[in-house]
């Protein structure tokens, strides 16, 4: 300890996992008096046992020189690497075309439940992606630099567990988010439960027959809602079109699987709605399409408005299919907290540029 209040003091706990070391916590030794206290403690510890000196020096050198080149560029200013007073957060360095990855990881970091789950998760042997993500989040939370490099994460991460990460190639942020959440979800049971509780919802695809009393239902879990932009000026109109019913009539009539085989095809309505909504709702605006005129992918820069508060009740199965309920259910519904349908906007990731760069 010490009498100076300007710096925080802590210990780094090292856990040996084969050839790598996992950081359970990172010390915050920022002021000169606190640094003196820390080195005095190390000096006393090594003085009692010379066998600890090589291990102590190894750990200190790994902390002081974390993969940093010793040859600095001209006019190098170390002070510019540190956050300014009053700045709470650190950024991620763009390694070439990794802006989509950085923005995605920053959005996940700003979800307190997800951040703490990753920081405190017990990393199993071989879970290299979760291990490097945990280290990166440790740096963002406890570090003092303006930005940190995600290079070590890109070295161990494989898209779909097979494709090496190319820092010079732009990719789709929705694919990256879905893939990295799936990988860390499989790595740790506690992280998997947290991902499911926070981000996963359920859509229901229904076919309601108009000529027989049968209803066909199938469910589809989702991590992100994809909303088309082309032809719509707002998020609400895009969601409304998504859950609108399609009529199956004429030559497109529906063959009911619950009717006898000899029964004729019936007229029906097909629609998609939301049965279960997650705590945090990811919405992806589909601004990319393939241009048949230019034979290439193009980006839509059309105006598309979105609210800061969104009521999802009118897009749910409960609202659209008019599910019947008993008196007891009606009383329970009356007392139900309707806030589970209400969402407050907390984060936006905007892309600047064309379809292949930005």
C-alpha positions as CSV (number, residue, x, y, z in Angstrom):
1,X,0.0,0.0,0.0
2,X,0.9,3.6,0.2
3,X,-0.3,7.1,1.2
4,X,-0.7,8.4,-2.3
5,X,-4.3,8.4,-3.5
6,X,-3.6,9.2,-7.2
7,X,-2.9,5.6,-8.2
8,X,-4.5,2.2,-7.6
9,X,-2.4,-0.8,-6.6
10,X,-3.2,-4.4,-7.4
11,X,-1.6,-7.7,-8.1
12,X,-1.4,-9.7,-11.3
13,X,-2.3,-13.4,-10.9
14,X,-0.6,-15.7,-13.3
15,X,-2.1,-19.1,-14.1
16,X,0.0,-21.5,-16.1
17,X,-1.8,-23.1,-19.0
18,X,0.8,-24.9,-21.0
19,X,3.0,-22.4,-22.9
20,X,0.7,-19.4,-22.2
21,X,-0.2,-17.3,-19.2
22,X,-3.6,-16.0,-18.5
23,X,-4.0,-12.6,-16.8
24,X,-6.7,-12.8,-14.0
25,X,-6.2,-9.1,-13.1
26,X,-3.9,-6.3,-14.2
27,X,-2.2,-4.0,-11.7
28,X,-2.8,-0.3,-11.9
29,X,0.4,1.4,-10.6
30,X,0.4,4.9,-12.0
31,X,2.0,7.2,-9.5
32,X,5.7,7.3,-8.5
33,X,5.1,6.6,-4.8
34,X,3.0,3.5,-5.6
35,X,5.7,2.3,-8.0
36,X,8.3,2.6,-5.3
37,X,6.2,0.6,-2.9
38,X,5.7,-2.1,-5.6
39,X,9.4,-2.4,-6.4
40,X,10.3,-2.4,-2.7
41,X,7.9,-5.4,-2.2
42,X,9.5,-7.2,-5.1
43,X,13.0,-6.4,-3.8
44,X,12.2,-7.9,-0.4
45,X,10.6,-11.0,-2.0
46,X,13.6,-11.7,-4.2
47,X,16.1,-11.0,-1.4
48,X,14.7,-13.9,0.5
49,X,15.0,-16.4,-2.4
50,X,17.4,-15.8,-5.3
51,X,15.5,-18.5,-7.3
52,X,12.6,-16.0,-7.7
53,X,14.8,-13.4,-9.5
54,X,14.7,-14.9,-13.0
55,X,11.0,-15.5,-12.9
56,X,10.3,-12.0,-11.6
57,X,12.5,-10.4,-14.3
58,X,10.8,-12.5,-16.9
59,X,7.4,-11.4,-15.8
60,X,8.4,-7.7,-15.5
61,X,10.0,-7.7,-19.0
62,X,6.8,-9.2,-20.5
63,X,4.8,-6.4,-18.9
64,X,7.1,-3.5,-19.7
65,X,7.8,-4.6,-23.3
66,X,4.6,-6.3,-24.6
67,X,5.7,-7.2,-28.1
68,X,6.9,-3.6,-28.6
69,X,9.7,-2.8,-31.1
70,X,12.7,-1.1,-29.6
71,X,13.3,1.1,-32.6
72,X,10.9,4.0,-32.3
73,X,10.0,6.3,-35.3
74,X,11.3,9.9,-35.6
75,X,9.7,12.4,-33.3
76,X,8.2,9.7,-31.1
77,X,6.2,11.2,-28.2
78,X,5.4,8.6,-25.5
79,X,3.0,10.9,-23.8
80,X,0.7,10.8,-26.8
81,X,0.1,7.1,-26.2
82,X,-1.6,7.7,-22.9
83,X,-5.3,8.7,-22.4
84,X,-5.9,12.3,-21.5
85,X,-7.2,13.1,-18.0
86,X,-10.9,12.6,-17.8
87,X,-11.0,10.2,-20.7
88,X,-12.6,7.0,-19.5
89,X,-12.2,4.6,-22.4
90,X,-9.4,3.3,-24.7
91,X,-9.8,2.5,-28.4
92,X,-8.6,-0.3,-30.6
93,X,-5.9,0.2,-33.3
94,X,-6.9,-0.4,-36.9
95,X,-4.5,-3.0,-38.3
96,X,-5.5,-2.2,-41.9
97,X,-9.1,-3.1,-42.7
98,X,-10.2,-4.2,-39.2
99,X,-12.5,-1.2,-38.4
100,X,-15.5,-3.5,-38.5
101,X,-13.9,-5.9,-36.0
102,X,-12.9,-3.0,-33.7
103,X,-16.4,-1.4,-33.7
104,X,-18.0,-4.8,-33.0
105,X,-15.7,-5.6,-30.1
106,X,-16.2,-2.1,-28.7
107,X,-20.0,-2.5,-28.8
108,X,-19.8,-5.8,-27.0
109,X,-17.4,-4.3,-24.4
110,X,-19.9,-1.6,-23.7
111,X,-22.5,-4.2,-22.6
112,X,-21.7,-4.4,-18.9
113,X,-23.0,-8.0,-18.4
114,X,-21.1,-9.3,-21.4
115,X,-17.9,-7.5,-20.5
116,X,-17.8,-8.8,-16.9
117,X,-18.7,-12.3,-18.1
118,X,-15.7,-12.4,-20.5
119,X,-13.4,-10.8,-17.9
120,X,-14.2,-13.3,-15.2
121,X,-14.7,-16.4,-17.3
122,X,-12.6,-19.5,-16.5
123,X,-10.8,-20.1,-19.8
124,X,-10.6,-23.8,-20.7
125,X,-7.5,-25.3,-22.2
126,X,-7.4,-24.6,-26.0
127,X,-10.0,-21.8,-26.0
128,X,-7.5,-19.4,-27.6
129,X,-10.1,-16.9,-29.0
130,X,-11.8,-16.5,-25.6
131,X,-8.4,-16.2,-23.9
132,X,-7.2,-13.4,-26.3
133,X,-10.5,-11.6,-26.1
134,X,-10.3,-11.7,-22.3
135,X,-6.8,-10.2,-22.4
136,X,-7.9,-7.5,-24.8
137,X,-10.8,-6.5,-22.6
138,X,-8.4,-6.5,-19.6
139,X,-6.3,-3.9,-21.4
140,X,-9.4,-1.8,-22.3
141,X,-10.7,-1.9,-18.7
142,X,-7.5,-1.5,-16.7
143,X,-5.0,0.0,-19.2
144,X,-4.0,3.7,-19.5
145,X,-3.1,3.9,-23.2
146,X,-5.2,5.7,-25.7
147,X,-5.6,2.5,-27.9
148,X,-4.6,-1.1,-27.8
149,X,-3.8,-3.5,-30.6
150,X,-6.0,-6.6,-31.3
151,X,-3.1,-8.2,-33.2
152,X,-2.9,-11.3,-30.9
153,X,-6.6,-11.9,-31.3
154,X,-6.4,-11.7,-35.1
155,X,-3.6,-14.3,-35.0
156,X,-5.6,-17.0,-33.3
157,X,-9.1,-16.2,-34.6
158,X,-10.4,-18.2,-37.6
159,X,-13.6,-17.3,-39.3
160,X,-15.8,-20.4,-39.2
161,X,-12.9,-22.0,-37.3
162,X,-11.1,-22.6,-40.6
163,X,-10.4,-19.3,-42.5
164,X,-7.4,-17.3,-41.2
165,X,-8.2,-13.7,-40.3
166,X,-6.9,-11.3,-43.0
167,X,-6.3,-7.8,-41.5
168,X,-6.2,-6.3,-45.0
169,X,-9.5,-7.6,-46.2
170,X,-12.8,-6.0,-45.3
171,X,-15.6,-8.3,-44.1
172,X,-19.2,-8.2,-43.0
173,X,-19.7,-7.1,-39.4
174,X,-22.8,-9.2,-39.0
175,X,-20.9,-12.3,-40.0
176,X,-18.0,-11.5,-37.7
177,X,-20.4,-10.8,-34.7
178,X,-22.3,-14.0,-35.3
179,X,-19.2,-16.1,-35.7
180,X,-17.2,-14.8,-32.7
181,X,-20.1,-15.0,-30.4
182,X,-20.7,-18.6,-31.5
183,X,-17.1,-19.5,-30.9
184,X,-16.8,-18.0,-27.4
185,X,-20.3,-19.5,-26.6
186,X,-18.9,-22.9,-27.3
187,X,-15.7,-22.3,-25.4
188,X,-17.3,-21.7,-22.0
189,X,-20.6,-22.8,-20.5
190,X,-21.0,-19.6,-18.5
191,X,-20.3,-17.4,-21.5
192,X,-22.7,-19.5,-23.6
193,X,-25.5,-19.0,-21.0
194,X,-24.8,-15.3,-20.9
195,X,-24.8,-14.9,-24.7
196,X,-28.1,-16.8,-24.9
197,X,-29.7,-14.7,-22.1
198,X,-28.7,-11.4,-23.6
199,X,-28.8,-11.7,-27.4
200,X,-30.8,-14.8,-28.6
201,X,-34.4,-14.6,-29.5
202,X,-36.9,-16.8,-31.4
203,X,-38.8,-16.0,-34.5
204,X,-41.9,-18.1,-35.5
205,X,-43.0,-18.8,-39.1
206,X,-46.7,-19.5,-39.3
207,X,-49.0,-20.7,-42.0
208,X,-52.7,-20.1,-41.2
209,X,-55.1,-21.9,-43.4
210,X,-58.3,-20.1,-44.4
211,X,-60.1,-23.3,-45.7
212,X,-59.3,-25.6,-42.7
213,X,-58.8,-25.1,-39.0
214,X,-55.1,-26.0,-39.0
215,X,-52.1,-23.8,-38.2
216,X,-48.5,-24.8,-39.0
217,X,-45.8,-23.3,-36.8
218,X,-42.0,-23.5,-37.0
219,X,-39.5,-21.7,-34.9
220,X,-36.1,-20.2,-35.8
221,X,-33.6,-18.8,-33.2
222,X,-31.9,-15.6,-34.2
223,X,-29.0,-13.5,-33.0
224,X,-29.7,-10.5,-35.2
225,X,-32.7,-9.0,-37.0
226,X,-31.9,-8.1,-40.7
227,X,-34.0,-5.3,-41.9
228,X,-34.1,-4.3,-45.6
229,X,-33.4,-0.7,-46.5
230,X,-34.3,-0.6,-50.2
231,X,-37.9,0.7,-50.6
232,X,-38.3,1.8,-46.9
233,X,-37.6,5.1,-45.3
234,X,-37.7,4.0,-41.6
235,X,-37.0,1.1,-39.4
236,X,-40.7,0.8,-38.3
237,X,-41.8,0.4,-42.0
238,X,-39.1,-2.2,-42.7
239,X,-40.2,-4.2,-39.6
240,X,-43.8,-3.9,-40.6
241,X,-43.1,-5.3,-44.1
242,X,-41.1,-8.1,-42.5
243,X,-44.0,-9.4,-40.5
244,X,-46.6,-8.7,-43.1
245,X,-48.5,-11.8,-44.3
246,X,-48.1,-13.4,-47.8
247,X,-51.2,-14.9,-49.3
248,X,-50.9,-18.4,-50.7
249,X,-53.6,-18.5,-53.4
250,X,-54.3,-19.9,-56.8
251,X,-51.4,-21.9,-58.2
252,X,-49.5,-21.2,-55.0
253,X,-52.0,-22.7,-52.6
254,X,-50.7,-24.5,-49.6
255,X,-50.8,-28.3,-49.1
256,X,-51.8,-28.7,-45.4
257,X,-49.8,-31.4,-43.8
258,X,-52.4,-32.0,-41.1
259,X,-55.3,-32.7,-43.5
260,X,-55.7,-36.1,-45.2
261,X,-53.5,-36.8,-48.2
262,X,-56.5,-36.7,-50.6
263,X,-57.6,-33.3,-49.3
264,X,-57.1,-30.5,-51.9
265,X,-54.7,-27.6,-51.4
266,X,-56.0,-24.7,-49.4
267,X,-55.7,-20.9,-49.4
268,X,-53.5,-19.7,-46.5
269,X,-51.6,-16.8,-45.1
270,X,-47.9,-17.0,-44.3
271,X,-46.1,-14.7,-42.0
272,X,-43.1,-14.3,-39.7
273,X,-43.3,-12.8,-36.2
274,X,-41.3,-12.6,-33.0
275,X,-42.1,-15.1,-30.3
276,X,-39.3,-14.4,-27.9
277,X,-37.3,-11.1,-27.8
278,X,-33.8,-10.9,-26.3
279,X,-32.7,-8.4,-23.7
280,X,-30.4,-6.7,-26.2
281,X,-31.7,-6.5,-29.8
282,X,-29.2,-6.4,-32.6
283,X,-30.6,-4.9,-35.8
284,X,-28.7,-5.0,-39.1
285,X,-29.8,-2.6,-41.9
286,X,-29.2,-4.4,-45.2
287,X,-27.6,-1.7,-47.3
288,X,-25.7,-4.0,-49.7
289,X,-27.1,-5.5,-52.8
290,X,-25.9,-7.0,-56.1
291,X,-26.2,-4.6,-59.0
292,X,-27.2,-6.4,-62.1
293,X,-26.4,-3.3,-64.2
294,X,-22.8,-3.0,-63.1
295,X,-22.4,-6.7,-62.2
296,X,-20.9,-5.9,-58.8
297,X,-22.0,-5.4,-55.2
298,X,-23.3,-1.9,-54.4
299,X,-24.1,0.0,-51.3
300,X,-27.4,1.7,-50.7
301,X,-27.0,5.2,-49.3
302,X,-30.8,5.8,-49.1
303,X,-32.2,7.8,-46.1
304,X,-33.3,5.4,-43.4
305,X,-34.6,6.7,-40.1
306,X,-34.6,4.9,-36.8
307,X,-36.0,5.9,-33.4
308,X,-34.2,6.1,-30.1
309,X,-37.1,4.2,-28.5
310,X,-38.7,1.1,-30.2
311,X,-41.8,-0.8,-29.2
312,X,-41.6,-4.3,-30.6
313,X,-45.0,-5.5,-29.4
314,X,-46.8,-5.0,-32.7
315,X,-44.3,-7.3,-34.4
316,X,-44.7,-10.2,-32.0
317,X,-46.7,-13.4,-32.4
318,X,-48.8,-12.4,-29.4
319,X,-50.1,-9.3,-31.2
320,X,-50.2,-10.5,-34.8
321,X,-51.8,-14.0,-34.3
322,X,-54.2,-12.9,-31.6
323,X,-53.4,-15.8,-29.3
324,X,-56.4,-16.7,-27.1
325,X,-56.0,-16.6,-23.3
326,X,-58.0,-17.7,-20.3
327,X,-59.3,-15.3,-17.6
328,X,-56.3,-16.1,-15.5
329,X,-54.0,-15.5,-18.4
330,X,-55.8,-12.2,-19.1
331,X,-55.2,-11.1,-15.5
332,X,-51.6,-12.1,-15.7
333,X,-51.2,-10.2,-19.0
334,X,-52.8,-7.1,-17.4
335,X,-50.2,-7.2,-14.7
336,X,-47.4,-8.0,-17.1
337,X,-44.5,-5.6,-17.4
338,X,-44.9,-4.3,-20.9
339,X,-41.3,-2.9,-20.8
340,X,-40.0,-6.2,-22.1
341,X,-41.2,-5.0,-25.5
342,X,-39.6,-1.6,-25.2
343,X,-36.1,-0.9,-26.3
344,X,-33.8,2.1,-25.8
345,X,-31.1,2.8,-28.4
346,X,-27.7,2.4,-26.8
347,X,-25.3,1.9,-29.7
348,X,-24.9,2.6,-33.4
349,X,-22.2,1.4,-35.8
350,X,-22.2,3.4,-39.0
351,X,-20.2,2.5,-42.1
352,X,-18.6,5.2,-44.3
353,X,-17.5,4.4,-47.7
354,X,-18.5,2.0,-50.6
355,X,-19.4,-1.6,-50.8
356,X,-15.8,-2.9,-50.8
357,X,-14.0,-0.3,-48.6
358,X,-14.6,2.2,-45.9
